[in-house]
Amino acid sequence: MNKGVLTFFCGKMGAGKTTKSREIAYRRNAILLSEDEWLESIYPNSIESLEDYIKYSGLLKPQMKKLVQSILTAGTDVVMDFPANTISQRDWFRSIFSEIQAPHELIYIDRPNEVCIEQIAKRRKEQPERASTDTKEMFALVTKYFVVPTLDEGFNITVKQ
């Protein structure tokens, strides 16, 4: 049986990862898993800082990995709206697909900081519940940790502007 394809994203905060993940999941008739939705559902109103995000995201990942591997093994494509913005985050994705020998695609959305900051401001208006975390200050903080993916990491990378 053929395994499903795992698609995941790299891009700065506000680059458009969520929008692109929805488009691709719809187009490929794939299962879409959103970290933001899962975190808000399981840990409502718990993420107020980068430290909170790291803590709760870390708690979610072991079970999410098992779920995704099950879906991929069943032959269904999975699109993950989870960030692959650091080498350690990308290593986690690698463990998901490599352990079961499933195909993958890493989509890197390369947008300038100014565009990302504009998108974050727009998102704050559309989703007021994110106003405390979707800020220029948070963008600056998380962008310090952002690492552009390189071919020597061994991923199948597609770059989008």
C-alpha positions in Angstrom: 0.0 0.0 0.0 1.3 3.5 -0.8 1.8 5.9 2.0 0.3 9.3 2.1 2.4 12.4 1.6 3.3 14.6 4.5 3.3 18.3 3.7 4.6 20.9 6.2 5.7 24.5 6.2 8.5 26.8 7.0 8.1 30.6 7.0 8.2 33.5 9.4 5.3 34.4 11.6 2.7 36.0 9.3 4.2 34.6 6.1 1.0 32.8 5.1 1.6 29.2 6.3 -2.0 28.8 7.5 -3.5 30.2 4.3 -1.3 28.0 2.1 -1.9 24.9 4.2 -5.6 25.3 3.8 -5.3 25.8 0.0 -3.1 22.7 -0.4 -5.2 20.5 1.9 -8.3 21.4 -0.1 -6.6 20.9 -3.5 -5.1 17.5 -2.5 -8.1 16.3 -0.5 -5.8 15.8 2.4 -6.2 15.8 6.2 -5.3 19.3 7.6 -3.9 19.5 11.1 -3.5 22.9 12.6 -1.3 23.3 15.7 -3.0 26.5 16.7 -6.4 24.8 16.6 -5.2 21.8 18.6 -3.4 23.9 21.2 -6.4 26.2 21.7 -8.8 23.2 21.9 -6.7 21.2 24.4 -5.1 24.1 26.3 -7.6 27.0 26.0 -6.3 30.4 26.9 -2.9 29.0 28.1 -0.5 30.4 25.6 0.5 34.0 26.5 4.2 33.8 25.8 6.8 32.1 23.7 7.7 29.9 26.8 4.0 28.8 27.0 4.0 27.9 23.4 7.1 25.8 23.7 5.7 24.0 26.7 2.3 23.2 25.3 3.5 22.4 21.8 6.0 20.0 23.3 3.2 18.2 25.2 1.1 17.9 22.0 3.8 16.6 19.7 4.2 12.9 20.8 0.6 12.1 20.3 0.4 14.2 17.1 3.3 12.2 15.6 1.5 8.9 16.2 -1.7 10.3 14.7 0.0 11.6 11.6 2.0 8.4 11.1 -1.3 6.4 11.3 -3.0 8.5 8.7 0.0 8.4 6.4 0.4 4.7 6.7 -3.3 4.3 5.7 -2.4 6.1 2.5 -3.9 9.5 3.2 -2.1 12.7 2.6 -1.6 15.0 5.6 -1.0 18.7 5.6 0.4 20.0 8.8 0.0 23.7 9.8 2.8 23.3 12.4 5.9 25.5 12.0 9.1 23.9 10.7 11.0 27.1 11.4 14.0 25.8 13.3 16.3 22.8 12.7 14.9 21.0 15.8 11.3 21.5 14.5 12.3 20.2 11.2 14.0 17.2 12.8 10.7 16.4 14.5 9.0 16.4 11.1 11.8 14.2 9.7 11.1 11.6 12.5 7.4 11.5 11.5 8.0 10.6 7.8 11.3 8.8 7.9 10.3 6.3 10.6 7.5 5.0 8.3 9.2 5.8 4.9 6.5 8.2 3.8 7.1 10.8 1.1 7.2 14.5 2.2 7.3 18.0 1.0 8.6 21.0 2.9 7.1 24.3 1.6 9.2 27.3 2.5 7.2 30.6 2.2 9.8 33.3 1.8 8.3 36.7 2.6 10.0 39.9 3.7 9.6 41.0 7.3 7.5 44.0 6.4 4.9 41.8 4.6 4.8 39.4 7.6 4.3 42.3 10.1 1.4 43.6 7.9 -0.2 40.2 7.8 0.1 39.9 11.6 -1.6 43.3 12.1 -4.4 42.2 9.7 -4.8 38.9 11.6 -5.1 40.8 15.0 -8.1 42.6 13.6 -9.7 39.5 12.2 -9.0 37.4 15.2 -9.0 39.7 18.3 -8.4 36.7 20.6 -4.8 36.6 19.2 -4.1 40.3 19.9 -1.8 39.5 22.9 0.5 37.1 20.9 0.3 38.5 17.4 2.4 41.6 17.9 5.5 43.1 16.4 7.4 42.3 19.6 6.4 38.6 19.3 7.4 38.6 15.7 10.8 40.0 16.6 11.2 37.5 19.4 10.4 34.4 17.3 12.2 35.6 14.2 15.5 35.5 16.2 15.1 31.7 16.1 14.1 31.3 12.5 16.4 29.3 10.3 16.0 29.1 6.5 15.9 25.5 5.4 18.8 24.3 3.3 19.1 21.5 0.8 21.8 19.8 2.9 19.1 19.1 5.5 17.8 16.5 3.1 14.2 17.7 2.6 12.2 17.9 -0.6 11.8 21.7 -0.5 9.5 23.9 -2.5 10.0 27.7 -2.2 7.0 30.0 -2.5 7.1 33.8 -2.5 
